Amino acid sequence: LHHHWETVIFGGALMYNERIDSFIWLFETFLQAMSEKTPKTIFTNQDAAMAKAILHVMPYTYHKLCTWHMMQNAIKHINGVFRGEVKRVLSQFFDEIKEENDFLMAWNHMLEEYNVHDNTWLKCTFI
């Protein structure tokens, strides 16, 4: 996201295969095009080969799950906790909240409202 909270795409690639060495080549080529400036964060589907290549080429870059995949995982793992309303409850964190303090306040309110302080999936994914 840039300073207007819009997504910025710096490149795209069509991969013939999804092996670690192919992703290493891709990320090294990306860095060459970006004057060796590494991104702070990369959002993907957290493919295992891609994760290893990112760690190899950009060890200080955070590799996080993109929001679409995160929501799919939430539906799979915790939809029942939110009484079938996981999309409604979590979408505010993806789409509406921009400031860290606002996020933390809303997050703590959600933990209280649904009594999910000890939910392992939420802890591992969001905190």
Summary of the structure (lengths in Angstrom):
residues: 127
radius of gyration: 17.0
end to end distance: 20.3
largest distance: 48.1
contacts: 287
relative contact order: 0.10
helix: 56%
strand: 6%
